[in-house]
Amino acid sequence: MRILFVASEGLPFSKTGGLADVVEALPKALVAQGHEVAVVLPRYRGTEAAATVIPSLTIPMGGARIRFPAIADGSVLGGVRYFFVDDPPYFDREGLYGTGGKDYPDNAERYTEFCRASIEVAKHIWPTDVFHCHDWQTALVPVLLRSSYSNDPLVKNIPVVFTIHNMGYQGQFSREMLDRVGLPQTLFHPEGLEFYGSVNLLKGGLVYSDYLTTVSRKYAQEIQTREFGHGLDGVARKRADRLVGILNGVDYSAWNPAKDELIAANYSAKDLSGKQACRQDLLDVFGLPHEHLERPILGIVSRFADQKGFDLIAEKAHELMKEDLVLVVLGTGDRKYEKLFTALAAAYPGRVGLKIAYDNTLAHKVEAGADMFLMPSRYEPSGLNQMYSLKYGTVPIVRATGGLDDSITPFDVEHGTGTGFKFSEYSGVALLYAVRQALHHYMDEGIWKRIQLNGMAKDFSWKGSAKEYAKLYEAARVTRGFAPTAQKVEKAERPERAEKTEKAEKEAEGAEGPSRRGARKAAQAAGQSSQGAAQPSQDPGQTAESSQQVPEGSEQASRTSGEAPQGSGQARRNSGEAGRNQKPAATSN
């Protein structure tokens, strides 16, 4: 199958957040399974191109305005073909989405052109079987295909899979935006782009795409609630039969303590001795004395924001520091939390290490050197650091939300199963209780090693997720009347689950004495599958005619579910975070 990714950022060319990691890793995993994949990205400042494929595209904008971006060739990396939409006035700027903490005022124009140019890539350069679009910046691809391109035989029926990485960032603009970018006013209605008097681009992606995905199963459920839907929960509920959660994967070529070149010593589940050297190195890097090596080290690598649960940490910070632990914190973000950790470092000298920065090398050192990793997020669509932590034998303490809930299982001391500690209630009390649970079990070396080995045996690679996406691409094609594509035969796979179980059992027997409780049961549990996705609930064999109807999804749906009627007051209440167009850059999450 030929799959064309359209995204506003992607490694190794551009990044502000976890979207870029997905856009790099998932295409490579699909190529490894026999698919052909290309990625279209904006050509931001500093992006090198191999050649120009199309020197000038004609892109109509509002009124008589026309733009002429080029399409540049980014060559082939890891089997994936890259193309760049090259328009220096739009994309050769200091930041990707804005600067100085503010969005660029012409973001609507920039990403409308990008979406139109991406469709032209499929028409003239790289014909595709399916589009895979990501977040609000690419949401106009399905909208344009079903409106402006609805009479174009080359592209009008190409299916679209649309991934929501964070429902809180929606691309909201005034109604006048439609005229500025050349979109028909007929799209401005409750079942289209209209959102409480504004244009909501993310909503367009939700309404006009053939299938929707989120980056974890739990988050697919959460965005259908008022708490996490950011005003679009009614739309998500309307499309529930086409909404699938697929957990993001981890690139173990970069995050593996057995091979990691950024940490002080390598180690594995067979031999954990190198982790002690990493603990010492972590204290050194953060300027903390070795006298605290006997204490557990609690690590944090994050963007400092309320979404990440830092209000809970602030609430219980001093009670947390009364426990017998060392706190190591790496990140940037809200100034109030930077001040909080600075004050804690001063109040507890030698026990709180702080680096107000984002540094990839330091992030690896924290993962390797910490004993526990704290992620108390208010919401977390997928999350990556908790999965990194498992691989590094660093036990996660997380709130049961989104991908954190999907990827971490609570430790059961009776059976020796589980990979970390979770709390459900969003409160400082619940957070502190979970930390104290972890500290209690840390005192028993055998139990703690069992939790570490359980986590290290988990496999969150992209292989399983890529298979789920491939199934979804096929379902999207079938809904538009296409026959299933012929798949290349993959190499025969070994029964990995049984292999992992046997491996974990042997490691447990070799690394632990008879006093280690629950070791054999936990080793068996380590081979259990921890990743997957809900299957589409709608029959993928429905006719193309029925699938081409615009699905209902609007504020009317929200109102029928008990939400307030449309109006200026409601619009103000719903603007909040949903009205912001860009997530601040800071971490891999």
Residue, then its C-alpha position, 0 to 999 in steps of 0.5 A: m500500500r502507498i501511504l502519504f503522511v502529511a504533518s506540520e513537523g517530523l524528525p529529523f527535519s523539524k520538531t517541537g513535540g512528540l508529533a515529530d517523533v511519531v512522523e519519523a518512527l511510524p513511516k519507517a515501521l510501515v516500510a519495514q512491513g512492506h508498504e511504500v510511504a512518503v511524508v510531506l512537511p513544510r520546509y522550515r528554516g534550516t531544512e536541507a533539500a536534495a532537489t526541486v521536484i516542482p519549481s512552482l505550484t499554483i495555489p489559489m487563496g482568497g479573492a484573486r490572491i495566488r501563491f506559488p510554492a515549490i515542492a522540494d525533494g528531501s531524498v529517502l531516509g530509512g526507506v521513507r520518501y520526503f517532500f517539502v512544501d517550499d515557500p520561504p515567506y511562509f515557512d523560513r521563519e524563526g519558529l515553526y508556529g510562532t515566536g515569543g510565545k505567540d502564534y503567527p497571525d497568518n497560520a491559517e494561510r500558511y497551513t491552508e497552502f500547505c494542505r493544498a500543496s500536499i494534495e497536489v503532491a498526490k496528484h502530480i508526484w506521488p500517487t497515494d492509496v491513503f492520506h494520513c494527516h496529523d493534528w489541526q495544521t493538516a485538517l484541511v486535507p480531508v475538508l478540501l478533498r470533499s469540497s474544493y477537490s470534490n470533482d477532481p477524479l484523481v484525488k476526490n475519493i482518496p481516503v483520509v485517516f486523521t490522527i489527533h495527538n492533542m485535542g487541546y490544540q484546535g486551530q481556531f480562527s475568525r469566520e473571515m479566515l474562510d475568505r482569506v484562504g479561499l474556502p467556500q462559506t458553505l463549509f461554515h455550518p454546525e455540521g462543518l467547520e463552524f464552532y461557536g461562531s468561529v472556524n475550527l480546523l481540527k473539527g474539520g478533520l474530525v468531521y470529514s476524515d474517513y477514520l480518526t485515531t488518537v495516540s492511545r485507547k484510553y485517550a480515544q475514550e477520554i476525548q468523548t467526555r466534556e472534561f477532555g474533549h475541549g468543546l469537541d466531545g460531541v463531535a467525537r461521540k458522533r464519530a465514535d464508530r470511526l474513532v480508534g486508539i492506537l498507542n504510540g510506539v518507542d524507538y528502541s534504537a535510541w532508547n535502550p540502556a543496553k546500547d545507549e551511548l549517552i549514559a555512563a554505563n550500559y546495562s540490561a535485564k540480565d545484568l543491572s549492575g551498570k544502573q548503579a554507575c548511572r545513578q552516581d553519574l546522575l548525581d554528579v551531573f546535577g551537583l548532588p553528593h554521593e552520600h545520597l546514593e542509598r536514597p531512592i532517586l525520583g526523576i522528572v523530565s517534562r514541560f512544566a505546565d498544569q497539564k503535566g500535573f505540576d499543580l499537584i507537585a506544587e501542592k505537596a512539594h514539601e510533604l514529598m521532600k519529607e520522604d527519604l528521597v532525592l529529587v532530580v528535575l529536568g525541563t522548562g515551562d511555566r515560570k511559576y514552576e521554574k520558581l517552585f523547583t528553584a526554591l525547593a533546591a534552595a530549601y533542600p540543598g543536596r537533595v534536589g537537583l534542577k536543570i531548567a532546560y531541555d537537553n536530550t543527553l540529560a534526559h537519557k541520564v535521568e532515565a538511566g540514573a533515576d529509580m522512579f519516574l514521576m508523571p502525574s499528568r492531568y491528561e496525557p494523550s500518549g506519553l513516551n517517557q513512561m515507556y522509556s522508563l520501563k526499558y531503563g528499569t526506572v519504575p514509573i509513578v503515573r496518573a491513570t490517564g490516556g497513554l499512561d493508563d494504557s502502558i503502565t499496570p499497577f504492581d501486585v505484590e501478591h502475584g508479583t505482576g505489574t510495572g509501576f504505580k498509578f493513581s486515578e484521582y487528580s489530587g495531591v493526596a493521591l499523588l503522594y500516596a502513590v509515591r509512598q507506595a513506591l518508596h515502601h516497595y523500594m525498601d525490599e530489594g527483591i520486590w523492587k527488582r521484580i518490578q524493574l524486570n517486569g517493566m524491562a520485559k515489555d515491548f512497546s516498539w512501533k511494530g505492533s502499532a504499525k500493523e494496527y494502522a495498516k489495518l485501518y488504512e485498508a478499512a478506510r479504502v474499503t469504505r470508499g469502494f476500493a478493493p483491498t490492496a495486495q500486501k507483500v508477505e512479511k517474514a515469518e514471525r517467531p511467537e514473541r510472546a512465548e519467547k519473551t515469557e521464557k526469556a523473562e523466566k530465565e532472567a528471573e531465575g538467574a538474577e534472583g535467589p529463592s527469596r525473591r517473591g512472585a518471580r516466576k509468576a511475574a516473569q510469565a506476566a512479562g510476556q503478556s501483550s500490553q499494546g493494541a488498538a480497538q477495532p473499528s466498530q463500523d462494518p468496513g464493507q459499507t458502500a462508497e456512497s454511504s461513506q462519502q456522506v458528511p458525518e454528523g458532528s457538531e455543537q448541536a450534538s454537544r447541546t443535545s448531550g447537555e451542553a450550553p447553547q451557542g453564544s458569545g459567553q459559551a464561546r469564551r468559555n470554550s476558547g481557553e486552551a482549545g483556542r491556542n494553536q500550538k503546544p509549547a516545545a519542551t519534551s518528547n511527550 
